[in-house]
């Protein structure tokens, strides 16, 4: 293994050409997290191309656009936008240490997706290094490749160097809020109601739920606490009547809400205390923890029986948290084939399950991975099916693994990309017919007969 810490675009080009001539596989990392470690590990000889030093952000307020290199983080992007404007933003993840290169290629979603869609819905150009070492932009790569790298995972097609994004306009003040309930306080009934309404709310409102296991009131008992965390592109006086008209059961009150600037809200969503300096957005080092994540999509409202099953297994796992985020709004207006990201109209919620542990032993890892697989199996009756869909950026090797056989790749390809998988494979055959860029869940070239 070798690591190329590129300081210039030409270093990436040279690394690609050298690796190809030497028969080495390439792994590309932008500097953020990677749930299955495919950006820095391989079972065959390989080279890591580390883009974390390529992190420039050039903002043009006249055109309301920016060129962002792949090694920049979401936090750095948010910080630089706020330096230029108090009424501009960009829709991307709430984690502030995400590497832009990988985050966007999987779609990129955050708390403004119901208003503005995904990150890729606001990308207008890109720079990509192909298997020949050429630097291509949208015009020279062609619309098919530009389509594919927006939601199809860029590492199958080349190495993303940078993205040109269109900034979005936000009000000077936004509102954040949080209401938490345990099972004993009626969380199940409240979540069931939330499932019925939150994807239908005004586009400016985003309410995520985050259930976590916590200590119960009895000796040695545990319970689940569900936090309803909200983001509104506007002020409290407008928010309260909107929420209370459609979701009065939440009993949202002024004391639960805080008005702040958009940049301050990025800190709130990242878990920093109110009043924290925005300088923390420049911290590129994520927290280190052992965890296993899986994902699902809901096409229908989960019945109370499904929620009760979920709570039961969560308490069995113990160190368990999850989140459900509503779609609807702008997400339902964009065609499944508009970009490679296919989970659009008809999708009500995206679900992330996460077990975490502090022990570094193989026994602990095996224990929690098996418990997560049990949870995943238990939830099967309540989530999408044929295929059971999954989110690419919550990478999960359990759903299939192969980088050369087209028929085997169709299994995980259908889950990540639905009906877009074949077109992705056809694009792959055009730009990388010899399958140089590959990993355990990459897209193989469409076979020619």
N, C-alpha and C positions, 0 to 999 in steps of 0.2 A: 504494500500500500504506500502511496505517496499523497501528499497534500500540497496543492497549489493554492497559495493565498494570493489571489490575483490583485494587483494594484492598478492595472490598466486593462482595457478591453482586449488589447493585443495579447496579454498573458493568457486569457481564456481561449482565444483563437489558437495560440500555440499549443496549449495543453490538450485541446481537442484533437488537433492534427497529430501530435506526438502519441497520444493514447491510442488513436486509431492505428497508426503505423506499428505500434508496439503490441497490439492485440490486447489492450487493457480496457476494461469497462470504465465508464465515467459515472461518478455520483456527484450531484450538484447540491450545495447547500447555500441558502441565503443568509442563514444566521439565526433563524427563529427555531421553533420546535417542530419535531417530526415524530408523530405518534408511533410509528413502527421502525424508525431509524433507517429508512431506505436511502436517505441522503448522505449517510456516512458509514454504511456497512454493506458488505457483500460476501458471498461465499466463494467468489472467484477473484483473481488478481484485479485490482482496480485503483483508480486515482480519484481523490476528492478534489473538486474544484470549489473552493470557498470564495463566495462573492461578498462576504461581509464588509470588505474594505471598499467595495463599489457601492457607495451609499449617498451620492449627491442628489439633491432635490432642488430643481430649478422651477420656480413658480413665476408665471406670467399673468399678472392680474388684469392686464388689458384683454386677454382672451379667456381669462378664468380657467387656465389649464396649467399643468405642471408635468415635467419629465422627472420621473422617480426611478433611480437605479434599484436593481433587484436586492441589493444588500441593505438598503434602508429598512428600518422597522416602521410599523404602523405608528408607534409613539413619536418617532422622529418626524414622520410625515405630518401628523396632527400638530406638532409643535411648530413646524415651519409654516404651515398654513396660518396658524394663529398669529405668527409674527407679522404676516402681511395683511390679515383682515380679521375682524371680529364677527363678520357675517358670512363667512365661507367655511366649508367643511368638506369632508369626503366620507362616503359610506364604506366602512370596512370594519374589521373585528374589534371587539372590546378589549381583547388582550393587547397590550401595548408593546410586546416584544416579538410580535410576528414579523418574519421576514417577508417583505413585499413580494419578492419574486415568486415564492411558492404559494403565498396566501391568495394572490389574485388568480393564479392558474387553476385553483380548485373552485373558484367562484368568488369567495370573499364576502362574508355576510356579517352584519352587526345590527345595532339597534335602530338604524334608519332604513332597513331594507323595505319596510312597508311603504315608505315614502319615495325612496329613490332606487329601489332594487339592490342588486349586488354590486360589489366593486367593479366586476367585469362589464356591468351594464353602463358604466361610466368611464370606460377605457376607450380611447380613440386611436391609439397607435401603439406600437411596441417595437423593440429591437430584439432580434433573435439570432443566435449563432447556430448554424446548421451543421450537419455532419461533415461538410466540406470546409468548415472553418470560416464561412462567409457571414458577414453581418448583414442581416436582412431587416427591412422595415415593413410596414403594412403593405406598401405598394409592391415591393420586390418579393416578399414572401407569398403574396396573393391572398385573396379573401378567404379561401378554404383554410389555409394555415392560421390566419388571424382568427377565424371562427373557432378552430380547434383549441388554440391555446387559452381561450377564454372559457374555462370550465372543464377542459379535457385533460388538464395536467400537463404542464409545459415540458416536463422531463422526458416525455415520449417523443418529442418533436425537435428538441434542441435545447439550448440554454438561453433563458430569458436574461437579457442584459438590463432592460429598462422598459417602463411603461409610460405612455402619455395619458394622463387622466384629465377628465373634465370635473372641475370643482362644482359643488352644489351650494346653493344659498340657504342659509339658516337664519332664524331671528336672533336678535342680540341676546335674548334670554330664552333658555329652555327650562323645562321643569323635570326633575327626577323625583321618584318616590319609592317607598318600600313599605309593604305590609306583610307581616309574618304570622302564620298560624300553625299550630301543631295538630296532629290527628285528633287529640282530645278536645281541641278548640274548633273542630269542624272543618279541618283542611280538605277532607275528601269531597264534601259537598261543594266547597268553594272552588276547588280545582275542576270539578265536573262542570260547574257553571262557566268557569273561565274557558274551558275547552269549547263550549258552545258559542261564545261571543267574541273572544279576543282577536280572532282572525277577521272579524267583520267590523271592527271599530274604525273610527276615523284614521286615515292614513298617517296622520301626524302622531298617533299613539302607538307605542310598542310596549307590551307588558309580557315579560318573560317570567316563568316560574322556575325556582331552583329548590327542589327538595333535597334535604340532607338528613342523614341519621344523626340523632343527638340523644343524650341521656334522658331517660324518662323520669317520672316522679317516683316510681316504685324502686325497690331495691334491685339493682342489677338489670332493670328494664331499660329498653331503648324505645324511641319513637321517631317519627319523621316530622321535621319542621319544614314547611313550605313557605318560601319567600316570594312574594309577588313584586317584582322589580320593574318599575316603569320609566319610560322616557317620552317626553312630549315636546314637540317643536312649537312651543308657545308658553304662555304664562298660566299661573295657577287658576286665576279667575275663569279662564276659558276651559281649562282641563276638567275641573271638578264637575260641572254640569254634563260634560260629554261622557265621563266615566260613570257617573251616578245614574244617568239615564239608561245605559245599556248593561251596567254591571253594578247595580246598587248593593248586591250582597257583599262586595268588597269593603263597603263602608269607608271609602277613601275620604279623608279629612285634610284640611289645610295643614295641620300639624305633621302629617306624613310626607308633605311635599317641600321641596327646596328649589328655588329659582337660582340659576347660575348661567354663566356663558357656556357655549358649546364646548370650548376647550376644557373648562372645568368639569363638564359632565364626562369627558373621556377619563378623567382621573377617578371620578365616582364609580364608573362602571368597571374600572380596573381594580377596585377595592381599596383605593387610597382614602384616608380620612378627608372630609371636607376641609378646605383650607390648605391642603398640601400644595407646595410649589409645583408649577408645571415643569420645572426642570427635571423632575423624575421621569418624564416622558423620554428623556434622552438616555436613560439607563437601559442598556441592551441585554442585560443578564437576567434570564428567567429564573424562577425558583426551581430548585432541583427536588424531585420527588419521584418515587416509583408509582406507576399507575398503568391501568389498562382501560382503554376507552372503546366503546362501540356506539353505533348510531342507528337510528330508525327514522322513518317518516310516517306520519299519520294522515290518512285520507278520510277518516271518519272520526267522530267523537268517541273517545274511549269510554266504555261503560264503567260504572262504579266498581263492578267486579274486577275489571282490569286494573284499576287504580289500587284496589285492595291487594291484589296479587303483587303488584309492583312494590307497595309498601312492605309487604311481608318479606319478600326476597331482599329488599334493601336492608331491612333490620337484621336479616340473617348474615349478610355480608359484613355489616358493621361500618367499616370505613368506606362509605358510599355517598356519592352526591350525583346529581343529574341536573339537566336543564331541558326545558321545552321552550321553544321560541315560535311565535305565530308567524305564518306567512299571510297571504291575502294582500290587499292593497295593490301596490305596483307589481308585486311578484306574480299576481294572478293575471296581469295585463300583458305579460311578455310570453311569446310563444315558446314551447319546449325546444323548438329547433332554431330559435334566434341566435343562441350561443350553444356551446357544447353542454352547458349546465341545463339539465332537463327537468328538474324538480320545480315545476311552475304551477299553473292553474290546476286546481284539484288537490294540491298539497296543502294541508291545513297547518301542520306543525313539523318542525325538525326536532328530534330528540337525541340527546347525548347522555350516555350512561358512563360513569367513571368510578372505578374502585381505586383507592390509593393506599399505600402502605409505606412504612419507614424502614422495615427490615430489608437488608440487601441480599438475603439468602435465596437460593433457587427454590427452596421449600415454600417460602412465603409467596414468591412469584407464581408458582404452580397453583397454590391454594386460591389466590385471588383471581387468577385467569380462569380457573375452572368455575368459580362462583359467578364470574361475569358471563360465562357461557351458559350457565344455568339460568341466569336472569334473562338473557337474550332468548333462550328457548321458551321460557315462560311467557314472554311478551308477544310471541308469534301470532296468536289469535287476534291481537288488537292493533296490528300495524299493517303497513302496505304489504302486498303479496303479489307473486307472479309478475315481476320479481319482487322480492323483499328489498326495497331500495336502501341505499346507504350513501353517506356524504363522503366524497373523495378526501377532503381535508381532515376527516376523522378516520384516517387510514386504519384498516383492519384486515390483516392477513388471513383471519379466520374465514372470510367469505370467498377465498379463492386465491391461488397464486400460480402464475406461470408467465413467462415473458416471451415465449417463442411460438407456442401452439395456439392457433387462432380459436379453435373450438373450446379449449380450456379457458382462454381469456374471455370468451363470451360470457362465462358464468359471472365473474366479478364485473365485467364490462357492462352487462345489463343492469346490475344493481347500482353501479355508480352513474351510468350514462343513459340508461333506458334505451329508447329507440335511436339515440345518437351514436351508439357504439360502432355500427358498421361504417357510418360516414367518417368517424374518427380513424378507423382502420384504413379506409381508403385514402384519407389525407396522409396518414403515416406512410403508406406505400409510395406516395409521390415524393415526400420530402426526405424520408429516411428508409429507402427500400431494403437496405441490408440490415436494418434493425440495430444500428450502432447504439442509439440511446435506448437503454432498456433497464428495467429493474423487475422485482418480483411481481409487481402489479402494473406494469406498463402496457401500452397498447401495441400489439404486434401488427406488422403490415398485413393488409387484406390480401389473402392468397390469390395469385393469378393462376388461372387454369387454362 
